[in-house]
């Protein structure tokens, strides 16, 4: 097996393990921001 091919495959798997949690973190942060801003704008009665 070519070492460069193994490096490309390794980087592809590493990208999945990095991109998915980062994307979830960004979406979660945005969702919490919207929920908190909306809660201050429209308080419960």
Helices and strands as residue ranges (DSSP letters): H 3-41
